[in-house]
Amino acid sequence: MPRTRSHHGGLRRIGSARGRRAAFGLAACLLGAAVLGAGAPDKAKRKRVPGPYGRAVMAVAIDPISTSTLYAGTGGGVFQSTDAGATWAPLDPDLVGVSVGAVAIDHKSPSTVYVGTGAGIFKKTASGATRMVLAHGVGGLFVGAVAVDPGAPSTVYAGTGGGIFKSVDGGSTWTEAARGLTNQFVTTLAVDPFTTSTLYAATNGGGIFKSPNGGASWSAINDGLKTTIVLALAIDPRSSGTLYAQTVEGVFKSGDGGKSWAPINRGLASRFTLSLAIDPAVSNTLYAGTASGIYKSLDGGTTWGAASSGLTSQFVTALAIDPSEPSVLYAGTDGGLFKSTSAGLSWSELKRNNEERRATSGN
């Protein structure tokens, strides 16, 4: 069972009733996920229909080379599709029934996939073998964030309920890399794509931390944030000094590498934001996943408009954009996985048996 001091500490820092309810909901989701996945995979759960159908989807990752291959991390395992979401199979049968908090792909060797769970980190390689590389016993913590260094993919970071661990040998060995943020529940890890020794960590209760030295030390960078509960973090792929933070008080933007933050919430109906995706071709185009659907911005977050047509599950926990065709997006929700082929204009729920059900608002 993960330590939850940072959860409760974060809850006490939220002043508004809305913020307290949002934080409570997040804590409940995370704790529930940890309970479901805290032990070894449950053999009895393997008879479920494979796929993200109707499940809570906490993570979505797309193969950067073969973009029809994608992964969905759910409360019942991690599933792989090789046909852009038409059909799915378990990444590994032994992971069915395990609650998944994060999926990360080695961009130089995309057949290598890391999966963060309540039972540790699992690594899938080109050989098809899956092995645990960070056991649940290391700190006894739920792994909710994983990041692979894009320049040196043998370097992997794991964000847990009590800080960060680092491996420099592809997960064979790990050391704690949490000086300055010990006991923080890490929700997201992000590596600067241009200076990969620069890392950012979003936490549930401590705000945002930055490391300039590959995780050797961390310092808080919360100037301008209105809350210390940060659920996700995204780096502009074209300008790494531009950052976006998703919090229970809305979206915040930094243009100076996190030294200062300002809210960018005009047009957002919900300030409870859980995920964000940046168009890799036009980085001023953003998508925000919130507790009341998806919103899109064409001006770097200055203004937002609703982009939820077809979503029957409005609690959007994960977003991913096809890097080869940015009009194709995937949205993980608390009720399944949705796909848009129209840059968010409309969405379809991905269903089993090759069926995509065209959902309409109000159904």
ZAZA-551973 format. One record per residue (C-alpha): residue in one letter; z, x negated, y. Coordinates in steps of 0.25 Angstrom, whole numbers, plus 5000, padded with zeros to 4 digits. Each point is the difference from the previous one (the first is absolute). Last residue first. Layout:
% ZAZA-551973
aZXY
...
This chain:
% ZAZA-551973
n489851055038
g500350005015
s499149895004
t498949994990
a499949924987
r498749954994
r500549974986
e499449874994
e499850014986
n499749884991
n500950064989
r501349985009
k500050035015
l499949925012
e500350095012
s498950015010
w500149965015
s499250045013
l499749935013
g500849884996
a498949895001
s499050104992
t500249954986
s501450054999
k500949994987
f501350064996
l501149954991
g501150094995
g501250095004
d500949915008
t498849945007
g499149884998
a498850005009
y498749934996
l498949975010
v498549985000
s499350005014
p500449855000
e498949974989
s500249854996
p501449995003
d500450144994
i501250045008
a501450034994
l501150095004
a501450024994
t501150105002
v499450125006
f500950124999
q498950115003
s499750044986
t498850105000
l499249915008
g498650065002
s499949985015
s501149905004
a499349925011
a500950045012
g499849935013
w500649875006
t500049935013
t500349865005
g500149964986
g498949895000
d499050095007
l499350084988
s501350064995
k500250084987
y501150094995
i500450034986
g500950114995
s501450065004
a501049894995
t499049905005
g498949914996
a499349935012
y498649965000
l499449905010
t498749975007
n500249895010
s499749904989
v498650034998
a499549944988
p501349984992
d500450155004
i501549995001
a500950084991
l501450055002
s501150064992
l501450075001
t500050065014
f501250105003
r499650035015
s499250124996
a499050085009
l499449875004
g499150025012
r500649895009
n500949914991
i499749865004
p501449945002
a500249865006
w500449874993
s500349865004
k500149864994
g499350064988
g498749915000
d499750035014
g499250135000
s501150084994
k499850154996
f501050114996
v499750124992
g501050115000
e501550025000
v500250004985
t499249875000
q498649944998
a499849875006
y498749955005
l499749855003
t499049935009
g500249855000
s499149994988
s498750045007
r498950044991
p500850054988
d501050075009
i501349994993
a500750124994
l501550034997
a500650124993
l501350074999
v500849955012
i501450055001
t500649925012
t499750105010
k499550015014
l499249875000
g499849935013
d500549864996
n500250014985
i499649864995
a501149954991
s500049864995
w499649944987
s500149874993
a499349924988
g499150124998
g498749935002
n500449935013
p499850095012
s500850114994
k500150135007
f500950124998
i499950155004
g501150105000
g501349984993
g500250144994
n498950024991
t499249875001
a498749955005
a499749864996
y499049915008
l499449874995
t499449885007
s499749884990
t498650074998
t499549975014
f498750085000
p500350114991
d501450025005
v500850044988
a500650144999
l501250054992
t500550145000
t501250094997
v501149894999
f501450054998
q500849895008
n501149934992
t499749865006
l499150005012
g500249875007
r499849914988
a499250094990
a499149914992
e500750014986
t499349914990
w499050054989
t499449934988
s498850044991
g499550105011
g498749945004
d500549865001
v500650005015
s500950124998
k500850065011
f501250105000
i500450095012
g501250085003
g501050094994
g499250134996
t498849924997
g498849935007
a499249914991
y499249895005
v498849934992
t499549865002
s499049974989
p499050075009
a499949885010
g499150055011
p500250154998
d501549984998
v500450124991
a500950115005
v501050094992
a500950115005
g500950104994
v500749924989
f501350074996
l501149914999
g501049944989
g500149875008
v499049944989
g500450094989
h498850085002
a499149894995
l499049935009
v498849964992
m499950114990
r498749994992
t498750074998
a498849944993
g498650055002
s499549865000
a499650015015
t501550015003
k501050115002
k501349975006
f501350085000
i501149995010
g501450064997
a500550124993
g500050095012
t498649965003
g499149915007
v498649984994
y499249875001
v498550004997
t499149894996
s498650054997
p499849985015
s499949854999
k499949955014
h500650135006
d501249994990
i500350155001
a501350075003
v500750134995
a501350055006
g501150104997
v499750044985
s500950094992
v499949964985
g499650124991
v498749934996
l500149855002
d500049974985
p498650074999
d499449895010
l499150035012
p500150144995
a498650075000
w499350085011
t498750075002
a499250055013
g500849915009
a499049905005
d499449974986
t500949894994
s501350085002
q501449934996
f501350074999
v501449955003
g501250074994
g500750145001
g500650005014
t498649955005
g499249875003
a498650035001
y499049894998
l498549995004
t498749954994
s498850065007
t500249895010
s499549884991
i500349895009
p501250045008
d500650084989
i500750125006
a501550025001
v500850135001
a501550015000
m501150114999
v499250114993
a501050124997
r499350064988
g499050125000
y499049924993
p500249855001
g499449974987
p500450014985
v500350134994
r501549994996
k500249954985
r500649875005
k501350065005
a500849994987
k499849855000
d500849985013
p499649875006
a501249915002
g501150035010
a500150045014
g498750075001
l500550145002
v501249965007
a499349915009
a499050115004
g501150105002
l500749905009
l498749985008
c499750145001
a501550045004
a500049895010
l498750055007
g500550145000
f501349955007
a499349925010
a499150125003
r501350095002
r500749905008
g498849985009
r499850155002
a501550015003
s499949905011
g500849875001
i499549914989
r500949884998
r500950074989
l498850024991
g499749855001
g501349964995
h499950104989
h498749944995
s500449865002
r501250024991
t499250064989
r500149894989
p499050044989
m500450064987
